[in-house]
Amino acid sequence: MKIQIFILGLLHNNTYLAIDEQNKTCFLVDPSTPSEAVAEYIKSNGLRLQAILITHGHFDHIGGAAYFKREFGSKIYMSKDDEDFIDNPLQISRKFEKFAIDVYVKDGDVLELCGKKIKVIATPGHSLGGVCYVMDDVVFCGDTIFRASYGRYDLRGGDFATLQKSVKKILSLDGEYCLLSGHGEGTTASFERMHNPVFSDEE
């Protein structure tokens, strides 16, 4: 599985396109903006966009969801617990096209997309409905974990103690994982087990 990274929007979000090159299918994670460049990449490579996966409902992670759903007829997967962000975004000045969630995801769900099984792990704390998606040895972790850091918890639905539990939940997964965050460079589970301050920081 090839993973193409697009850095989009004012907050430099990582939007991930996971591609099954053999079967020419793909899914998109956290489309920050209605990016014509991403759409053109999908079209020019003859790919079929099977799904749009949302890790959480903050405007900078869902801003392009409606565009890609309309452009490719793809279903949007997201937690119901963050659905209110669609109508009540964190920043009212940020205008984006609203959309309906097609598939509500919850902890323990296993999605079958692009020939892969993708496990949903609930990771609230940054937002109430935050989730991570685990595919093989890759975790799309949104804003739950950053390299040697973790997501903010002072926004609507955020809570530090809950976020701590969520980070530890991801890092307790057996084996080594590549952690792909919503902003900044990727990291690994082994590095974060040693260096993430969530283990020592206190409120």
NORVEN-V985087 format. One record per residue. N is the residue number from 0. RES is the residue in three letters. BURIAL is I if it has 16 or more other C-alpha atoms within 10 Angstrom, else O. Layout:
N|RES|BURIAL ; N|RES|BURIAL
//
This chain:
0|MET|O ; 1|LYS|O ; 2|ILE|O ; 3|GLN|O ; 4|ILE|I ; 5|PHE|I ; 6|ILE|I ; 7|LEU|I ; 8|GLY|I ; 9|LEU|O ; 10|LEU|O ; 11|HIS|O ; 12|ASN|I ; 13|ASN|I ; 14|THR|I ; 15|TYR|I ; 16|LEU|I ; 17|ALA|I ; 18|ILE|I ; 19|ASP|I ; 20|GLU|O ; 21|GLN|O ; 22|ASN|O ; 23|LYS|O ; 24|THR|I ; 25|CYS|I ; 26|PHE|I ; 27|LEU|I ; 28|VAL|I ; 29|ASP|I ; 30|PRO|I ; 31|SER|I ; 32|THR|I ; 33|PRO|I ; 34|SER|I ; 35|GLU|O ; 36|ALA|O ; 37|VAL|I ; 38|ALA|I ; 39|GLU|O ; 40|TYR|O ; 41|ILE|I ; 42|LYS|O ; 43|SER|O ; 44|ASN|O ; 45|GLY|O ; 46|LEU|I ; 47|ARG|I ; 48|LEU|I ; 49|GLN|I ; 50|ALA|I ; 51|ILE|I ; 52|LEU|I ; 53|ILE|I ; 54|THR|I ; 55|HIS|I ; 56|GLY|I ; 57|HIS|I ; 58|PHE|I ; 59|ASP|I ; 60|HIS|I ; 61|ILE|I ; 62|GLY|I ; 63|GLY|I ; 64|ALA|I ; 65|ALA|I ; 66|TYR|I ; 67|PHE|I ; 68|LYS|I ; 69|ARG|O ; 70|GLU|O ; 71|PHE|O ; 72|GLY|O ; 73|SER|I ; 74|LYS|I ; 75|ILE|I ; 76|TYR|I ; 77|MET|I ; 78|SER|I ; 79|LYS|I ; 80|ASP|I ; 81|ASP|I ; 82|GLU|I ; 83|ASP|O ; 84|PHE|I ; 85|ILE|I ; 86|ASP|O ; 87|ASN|O ; 88|PRO|I ; 89|LEU|O ; 90|GLN|O ; 91|ILE|O ; 92|SER|O ; 93|ARG|O ; 94|LYS|O ; 95|PHE|I ; 96|GLU|O ; 97|LYS|O ; 98|PHE|I ; 99|ALA|O ; 100|ILE|I ; 101|ASP|O ; 102|VAL|O ; 103|TYR|O ; 104|VAL|I ; 105|LYS|I ; 106|ASP|O ; 107|GLY|O ; 108|ASP|O ; 109|VAL|I ; 110|LEU|I ; 111|GLU|O ; 112|LEU|I ; 113|CYS|I ; 114|GLY|O ; 115|LYS|O ; 116|LYS|O ; 117|ILE|I ; 118|LYS|I ; 119|VAL|I ; 120|ILE|I ; 121|ALA|I ; 122|THR|I ; 123|PRO|I ; 124|GLY|I ; 125|HIS|I ; 126|SER|I ; 127|LEU|I ; 128|GLY|I ; 129|GLY|I ; 130|VAL|I ; 131|CYS|I ; 132|TYR|I ; 133|VAL|I ; 134|MET|I ; 135|ASP|O ; 136|ASP|O ; 137|VAL|I ; 138|VAL|I ; 139|PHE|I ; 140|CYS|I ; 141|GLY|I ; 142|ASP|I ; 143|THR|I ; 144|ILE|I ; 145|PHE|I ; 146|ARG|I ; 147|ALA|O ; 148|SER|O ; 149|TYR|I ; 150|GLY|I ; 151|ARG|I ; 152|TYR|I ; 153|ASP|O ; 154|LEU|O ; 155|ARG|O ; 156|GLY|O ; 157|GLY|I ; 158|ASP|I ; 159|PHE|I ; 160|ALA|O ; 161|THR|I ; 162|LEU|I ; 163|GLN|I ; 164|LYS|I ; 165|SER|I ; 166|VAL|I ; 167|LYS|I ; 168|LYS|O ; 169|ILE|I ; 170|LEU|I ; 171|SER|O ; 172|LEU|O ; 173|ASP|O ; 174|GLY|O ; 175|GLU|O ; 176|TYR|I ; 177|CYS|I ; 178|LEU|I ; 179|LEU|I ; 180|SER|I ; 181|GLY|I ; 182|HIS|I ; 183|GLY|O ; 184|GLU|O ; 185|GLY|I ; 186|THR|I ; 187|THR|I ; 188|ALA|I ; 189|SER|O ; 190|PHE|O ; 191|GLU|I ; 192|ARG|I ; 193|MET|O ; 194|HIS|O ; 195|ASN|I ; 196|PRO|O ; 197|VAL|I ; 198|PHE|O ; 199|SER|O ; 200|ASP|O ; 201|GLU|O ; 202|GLU|O
//
